[in-house]
Amino acid sequence: MKKIVLLLSVVLLTSCVEKVRGTFEAKRPLTLRGKDGSITLTEGVHSAVLKVRQKKSATILVEANGRKSKVKFNLPKGVRLPVNSGQVRLSSMEVGQPYDVNAAANTTVSNSGPRTTTESCSRSVMRPVCSYVTVTMPPVCHTDHYGRRICHTPPPTSRRVCRNEWVNVYGQRQVTFEYRGETTEFNFTLLDPSSQEVVGRFNGYDYDSDRIVTGYGPCYVYGTGVLIQ
């Protein structure tokens, strides 16, 4: 058990990988304990999926005899499969299968180097916003020479009214970025407990890429060259 703890000390659990697609190569005919009883894998390469984020077990979904079968490998309490880098070695008794297991993951990182592009941008600025409002005039009255009071209403007029408001101003800015790629190779190896001979191996890859922004230029109003403050 001390050996397991030492190996786990280098395992990084930062990846989001849950399933890894790949192949399982049987070096010879293998009999494993499946979900619905024993299954036999013929010698050769089989399509397979490894589920790596499980607390109590790891599962390989493998195509055998024309159908997909689940093969479960128990994990001791506190032990997880490496999903970024590191390795774990378990005995056949621990995993509940006829073979010992060596599970390993190795991640390599690549960078594209700096690149530039332009993208839209916006700022909230205080600007005068004007509109025309209709003003209704009060009635105008006078008394004629007969002493009668006569009133009439002038036609409505329009008046320009301005007030300061926060508005969104749109423009363009230059962006510097790079792509960061992570390729993780997963190996899940079965070994004969008596001789430690490799009798089967799952091999698969997971690739993840992120766009990392390293800098922004100033935001300029579309078509004017005016900097948005």
C-alpha positions as CSV (number, residue, x, y, z in Angstrom):
1,M,0.0,0.0,0.0
2,K,3.0,2.4,0.6
3,K,3.9,1.9,-3.0
4,I,0.5,3.1,-4.1
5,V,0.7,6.2,-1.9
6,L,4.1,7.1,-3.3
7,L,2.8,6.8,-6.9
8,L,-0.3,8.8,-6.2
9,S,1.9,11.7,-4.9
10,V,2.7,12.7,-8.5
11,V,-0.9,12.4,-9.8
12,L,-2.4,15.7,-10.9
13,L,-6.2,15.7,-10.8
14,T,-6.7,18.9,-12.8
15,S,-8.1,17.5,-16.0
16,C,-11.8,17.3,-16.8
17,V,-11.4,14.1,-18.7
18,E,-14.1,11.5,-17.9
19,K,-14.0,9.2,-20.9
20,V,-11.1,8.3,-23.2
21,R,-11.7,6.6,-26.5
22,G,-9.0,4.3,-27.8
23,T,-8.1,0.6,-28.4
24,F,-7.4,-2.4,-26.2
25,E,-4.8,-4.8,-27.5
26,A,-5.0,-8.4,-26.2
27,K,-1.6,-10.0,-26.5
28,R,-3.3,-13.4,-26.1
29,P,-6.9,-14.6,-25.5
30,L,-8.0,-13.1,-22.1
31,T,-10.9,-14.0,-19.8
32,L,-12.1,-11.1,-17.7
33,R,-15.0,-10.6,-15.3
34,G,-17.7,-8.6,-17.0
35,K,-20.8,-7.0,-15.8
36,D,-22.9,-9.9,-17.0
37,G,-20.5,-12.7,-16.4
38,S,-17.1,-13.7,-17.8
39,I,-16.1,-12.4,-21.2
40,T,-13.3,-13.6,-23.5
41,L,-11.3,-11.3,-25.6
42,T,-9.6,-12.8,-28.6
43,E,-6.0,-11.9,-29.4
44,G,-5.8,-8.7,-31.3
45,V,-7.0,-5.0,-31.2
46,H,-10.5,-4.1,-30.0
47,S,-12.3,-0.7,-29.9
48,A,-12.6,0.4,-26.3
49,V,-13.5,3.3,-24.0
50,L,-11.9,3.9,-20.6
51,K,-13.9,5.7,-17.9
52,V,-11.3,7.4,-15.6
53,R,-13.4,9.5,-13.2
54,Q,-15.0,7.0,-10.9
55,K,-14.5,6.8,-7.2
56,K,-14.8,3.1,-6.5
57,S,-13.9,1.5,-9.8
58,A,-12.6,2.0,-13.3
59,T,-14.5,0.7,-16.3
60,I,-13.4,-0.4,-19.7
61,L,-16.1,-0.7,-22.3
62,V,-14.7,-3.0,-25.0
63,E,-16.2,-4.6,-28.1
64,A,-15.9,-8.3,-27.9
65,N,-17.6,-11.0,-29.9
66,G,-19.6,-8.5,-31.8
67,R,-21.0,-6.7,-28.8
68,K,-19.9,-4.1,-26.2
69,S,-19.1,-5.4,-22.7
70,K,-18.3,-3.6,-19.5
71,V,-15.2,-4.7,-17.5
72,K,-15.0,-3.2,-14.0
73,F,-11.7,-2.8,-12.1
74,N,-12.1,-2.0,-8.4
75,L,-10.1,0.8,-6.8
76,P,-9.0,0.7,-3.2
77,K,-10.4,3.5,-0.9
78,G,-8.6,6.8,-1.7
79,V,-7.1,5.6,-4.9
80,R,-8.0,7.4,-8.2
81,L,-6.8,6.8,-11.7
82,P,-4.4,9.5,-12.9
83,V,-6.1,11.9,-15.3
84,N,-3.2,14.3,-16.1
85,S,0.1,12.7,-15.2
86,G,1.4,9.9,-12.9
87,Q,0.7,6.2,-12.5
88,V,-1.0,3.7,-10.2
89,R,0.0,0.1,-9.8
90,L,-2.7,-2.3,-8.3
91,S,-2.7,-6.1,-7.7
92,S,-5.3,-8.5,-9.2
93,M,-6.8,-9.0,-5.7
94,E,-7.3,-5.2,-5.3
95,V,-9.0,-4.7,-8.7
96,G,-11.0,-8.0,-8.6
97,Q,-9.7,-9.3,-12.0
98,P,-7.3,-12.1,-12.9
99,Y,-4.6,-9.6,-13.7
100,D,-2.5,-6.9,-12.1
101,V,-3.1,-3.4,-13.4
102,N,-0.7,-0.5,-14.2
103,A,-2.6,2.7,-15.0
104,A,-0.6,5.7,-16.3
105,A,-1.2,9.1,-17.8
106,N,1.2,11.5,-19.4
107,T,0.4,15.1,-20.5
108,T,2.4,17.2,-23.0
109,V,1.7,20.9,-23.5
110,S,2.1,22.8,-26.8
111,N,1.7,26.5,-27.5
112,S,1.0,28.1,-30.9
113,G,2.9,31.3,-30.2
114,P,1.5,34.8,-30.2
115,R,-1.2,35.8,-32.7
116,T,-3.2,38.9,-33.2
117,T,-6.7,39.7,-34.4
118,T,-9.4,42.4,-34.0
119,E,-12.6,42.1,-32.2
120,S,-15.6,44.4,-31.3
121,C,-15.5,46.3,-28.0
122,S,-17.8,48.7,-26.2
123,R,-17.6,51.2,-23.4
124,S,-20.3,53.0,-21.3
125,V,-19.8,56.8,-21.6
126,M,-21.8,59.8,-20.5
127,R,-23.1,61.5,-23.6
128,P,-25.9,64.1,-24.3
129,V,-29.0,62.5,-25.7
130,C,-31.4,64.8,-27.4
131,S,-35.0,64.4,-28.6
132,Y,-37.8,66.6,-29.7
133,V,-40.9,67.0,-27.5
134,T,-44.3,68.4,-28.5
135,V,-45.2,71.5,-26.4
136,T,-48.9,72.4,-26.1
137,M,-49.4,76.2,-25.8
138,P,-52.0,77.7,-23.4
139,P,-55.1,79.4,-24.9
140,V,-54.7,83.0,-25.9
141,C,-57.7,85.2,-25.0
142,H,-58.8,88.9,-25.7
143,T,-61.9,91.0,-25.4
144,D,-63.5,92.4,-28.5
145,H,-65.1,95.9,-28.8
146,Y,-68.5,94.3,-27.8
147,G,-67.0,93.2,-24.5
148,R,-66.9,89.6,-25.5
149,R,-64.0,87.4,-24.3
150,I,-62.6,85.4,-27.3
151,C,-60.0,82.7,-26.9
152,H,-58.1,80.5,-29.3
153,T,-55.4,77.8,-28.9
154,P,-52.1,78.2,-30.8
155,P,-50.9,75.1,-32.7
156,P,-48.5,72.8,-30.8
157,T,-44.8,73.4,-31.3
158,S,-41.7,71.1,-31.1
159,R,-38.8,71.8,-28.8
160,R,-35.4,70.1,-28.6
161,V,-34.6,68.7,-25.2
162,C,-31.1,67.3,-24.2
163,R,-30.0,65.4,-21.1
164,N,-26.8,63.5,-20.2
165,E,-27.2,59.7,-20.2
166,W,-25.0,56.6,-20.0
167,V,-24.8,55.1,-23.5
168,N,-22.9,52.2,-25.0
169,V,-20.4,53.2,-27.7
170,Y,-19.0,50.4,-29.9
171,G,-15.7,50.0,-31.7
172,Q,-12.8,47.7,-32.4
173,R,-9.6,46.7,-30.5
174,Q,-6.6,44.5,-31.2
175,V,-6.2,41.3,-29.2
176,T,-3.1,39.3,-28.7
177,F,-3.6,35.6,-27.9
178,E,-2.2,32.1,-28.2
179,Y,-3.6,28.6,-28.3
180,R,-2.5,26.2,-25.6
181,G,-3.0,22.6,-26.3
182,E,-2.8,19.6,-23.9
183,T,-2.4,16.1,-25.2
184,T,-2.8,13.3,-22.5
185,E,-1.9,9.7,-23.3
186,F,-3.6,7.1,-21.2
187,N,-2.2,3.6,-20.7
188,F,-4.1,0.9,-18.8
189,T,-2.0,-2.2,-18.8
190,L,-2.9,-5.7,-17.6
191,L,-0.1,-8.0,-16.3
192,D,0.1,-11.7,-15.5
193,P,0.4,-11.8,-11.7
194,S,2.9,-14.7,-11.7
195,S,5.3,-13.4,-14.4
196,Q,4.4,-9.6,-14.7
197,E,4.2,-10.3,-18.5
198,V,2.1,-7.7,-20.3
199,V,-1.0,-9.5,-21.6
200,G,-3.2,-6.6,-22.6
201,R,-3.1,-2.8,-22.9
202,F,-5.6,0.0,-23.4
203,N,-4.2,3.0,-25.2
204,G,-6.0,6.3,-25.8
205,Y,-5.5,10.0,-26.2
206,D,-7.4,13.1,-25.0
207,Y,-6.8,16.5,-26.5
208,D,-7.9,19.9,-25.1
209,S,-7.2,23.4,-26.5
210,D,-7.7,26.8,-24.9
211,R,-7.5,30.3,-26.3
212,I,-5.4,32.4,-23.9
213,V,-5.6,36.2,-24.3
214,T,-2.3,37.8,-23.4
215,G,-3.2,41.5,-24.1
216,Y,-5.8,44.0,-25.3
217,G,-5.3,47.2,-27.3
218,P,-7.3,50.4,-26.9
219,C,-10.9,50.5,-28.1
220,Y,-11.6,52.8,-31.1
221,V,-14.9,54.0,-32.4
222,Y,-15.9,52.3,-35.6
223,G,-14.6,54.1,-38.7
224,T,-13.4,57.2,-36.8
225,G,-10.1,56.3,-35.2
226,V,-11.3,58.1,-32.0
227,L,-10.3,56.4,-28.8
228,I,-13.2,55.5,-26.5
229,Q,-12.2,56.9,-23.1
